Amino acid sequence: MATTGIGRRPKYQRIAATLREAIQAGEYAPGDRLPGENDLMETHGVARRTARQALRVLQDEGIAESRKGAGVFVCACHPLRRRGIQRLSREQWGAGHPIWSADIEDRTLVVDQIAVTEEQAPERVARVLDIAPGDAVCVRSRRFVLEGKPVLLATSYLPAALVTGSAITQEDTGPGGIYARLGELGAKPVHFREEVRSRMPSREEADRLNLSTATPVILICRTAFADEGRPVEVNEMVLDSASYVLEYDFDA
């Protein structure tokens, strides 16, 4: 009889597949502890390294999470539904709400790291903002944490000539955030463009998001435009792919 594709897979992948099927069948519920390395070694007759690799596969897929000193558990969290259109509506930020509040419902999302600096514009940013490379930009870097788990890194670039002296250069930009303040400066966003792609994280991104370097991230680059197509912000975002569903809901 021919060997099946499953049979040709490495042992750690076969063990991971068995655990995955058990989770999908409800044998392990969200929050339940999975068999540990010693259990898997005994059950499957494998070395510790193989057992560890099997558990790592599930962690890399976002199915399981490791808790220091306690073991590996089925993830109990459910992803944020990032509502790409509703969150950017003028009704949202114009009413003084942060745009991300459209995503979280009754969950807790906080910014636990923020840095605001003035720097020379990188060439890629200068090109989009239609300024000269090396011109000054206000750079706002933030990390967003959902219920204790880092899920998003965001870095906004805005022309310093436009925002110097405004609340945009402060850590707390006030109700409605950056876009409400741009409106007060006569540069209200009227159009947005988002580009989405994915890749594996850099070491720094993995560390800041508490991810394995084998877990992919989603990259979103958003440009905000004021009247007459004037670009006023570039926002480069890195999202933990297991923590988000990207939703775009619009009429035909």
N, C-alpha and C positions, 0 to 999 in steps of 0.2 A: 504494500500500500504506500502511496506517495506521502511524503512528509508534508504536513500542512504548513501554511505560512506562520501560524501561531507557534508551531513546534520549532520553527527555525529561529524564533526570537530569543534573545538572551534571557537567562533565568530571571533577572531582576525585572524585566519588562513583563514576563509572564506572571510573576507574583503581583506586580502593580495592577495588571489587568484583572486578576482575581479579586483584589481588594476593591478596585473600581466598580466591578460588577456587583459586589456585595453592598457597596454604598448605594448604588443605583437601585438595587432591589429592596433597600430599606433595612438591611441587616444592621447597618450602622447609621444612626440618625445624626443630624447636625449637632456637634458638640460632644459626640461619643469618642472615646479613646480607641484608636486602632491598635492592633497587635503590635507589640514592640519588636525591636531587633531580635531579642532572645527568643520570643515566641515564633517569629518567622524563621529563624535559624532551625529551631526544633521541628516545626511543622513541615518545612520544605527541604530540610537537609542541606542548607546552603551556608556559606561563610558570612560573617558579620558584614563584610563590605557589600555583599550582594543584597542582604536584607536592608542595609542602609540606603543603597541605591534605589531599591523598590519604593521605599517611603519617600525618598527625595523626588521621584517621578510625580507622585501625587501632590507633593508640595509645589513643585514647579507648575503643575496644571491648575493650581488654585483650588484643588479639591480638599486638601488637608493643610494643616498648619502645625508647626512645632511650638511647643510651650516648654521653655527651659526648665529642666528638672522634672517635668511631668509626662512628657511623651509627645506623640503625634495624634492630633485630633481632627475629626471631620469638621471642615469649616462651617461655622454657624452663621456667618455673615451673608447678606445678600447684596448684590451689586447696586450701586447708584444708577439710576436711570437719568442720564444726562440729556435733558430736553433742549436740543441744539437751537431751536427756533424760539420757543417760549422764553427761555432764559435771557435772550438778547433783545426782547421787545422793549420799546420805550416805556410801556406801561409798567415794566418790572423795575428798571433802574430809575425811571423818572418819578416813581412813587417812593423812592428812597430805599428800595430793597436791594441787597446784594444780588448779583445775577445768579450766583450759585444756590440761593435759597429756593429757586424754582425746581431744584433737583432733589432736595433732601427730605421733603415731607416733614415728618416729626423726628428725624434723626439728628444727631449732633455732629456738625462739621465745624472745625475750628482752624484758624491759621496759627500755627505754633512757632513758625519761623518767618521773619520778614526782614528784609534789608532794602534800604532805599539809597541809591548812590547816583552820582553824576559821572558819566564816563564818555569816552569817545565811541561813536557809533561803529560797530562792526560793519564790514562791507555789505554783508547780506542784509542787515537791518537798514543801513543807509539807502540801499537800492530800493527797498520797499517803501520807506518813508519819503523817498525823493529828496534826500538831503545829501550833502557831500560826505564821503567816508571820513571819519575823524571828527565830524561835527558833534557837539555835545548832545547827549541824550540822558533823560532821567530813566534809571533802571530800577524796577520794582521786582524783587525776587521773593516768592512766598512758597511755603509748604503747607498743604492742607491735610488735616488729619480727620478721618471719619471714625468716630467711636473708638479712639485710641490707636487706629491704624493709619499710617501715612498712605495717602492714595494719589496725591497730585503735587507736582512741582510746576510753578508758573513763573515766567519772567516776562514782564512787560517793558517795552521800550517806547518812550515818547519824546518828541523833540524838546530839548531843554528850552529853546527859544519860545516855545508855546507855553510850557507849564511852570517855568521858574517863578517862585514866589507864591504858587497856589498850593492848596492842600494836597495835591497829587504828589508833591515832594515830601509829604509827611507820612509816617507809618499809618496813621488813621486818616483815611481820605474823607470820612464823613458819610452820611446817608446817601445811598445810591452809588457810592464808590467812584472810580475813575470816570465813568461815562457821565454821571451827573455833574462832576466838576468840569469836565470838558465842555458840557453844555453852558455852564456859567462863564466859560472863557470864550464863548462864541464859536466853539468847534464841536457842536453836538454831533455825535455819530448818527448817520442816516442810512448807512449800509455796512454790512459785514461780509467778509469772505473767510472761510475756514478751509484749510487743507489738512487732510488726515492721512497718516501712514503709520507703519509700525516697524519695529526693529527690536533687537536685544538691548538691554540697558548698558550704559557705561558702568564702571565700578562705582563711581561717585553716585550716579543715579540709583543703583541698586542699594547702596548703603543708606542713602537718604530715604528711600522708600521701603527699606527693610525687605528687600527682595533677593532671591537667588539671581545670579547673572544669567541663568537659563530661563528666566521668566520674561516673556516679551512685554514691551511697553507700547502704548499708543502715543503717537506724537500728533498734536494739533497745533497748527500755526494760524492764529486769527489776526486779520488786519481790520481795523476800524477806519471808516472813511467819513469825513464830514461833507458838507455841501461841495458840489463841483468836483467830486472824486478826490478830495484832499485826504491823504492818509495821515492819521493822527496817532495811531498806536499799532504796534506789533506785539502780539502776546504769544510766546512759545511755551507750550505746555507738554509735560510728560506725565502720562497717566498709567497707573498700575492696571494692566489689561483685565485682571481678574476682578477688579473693583468697580468696573463701569460697563454699562450698556449705553451705546450711543443711539439716541432716538431723534429722528427728524420727521416731524408730523406736519404735512402741508397739503393744501388743496391742489387738485389738478388744474 
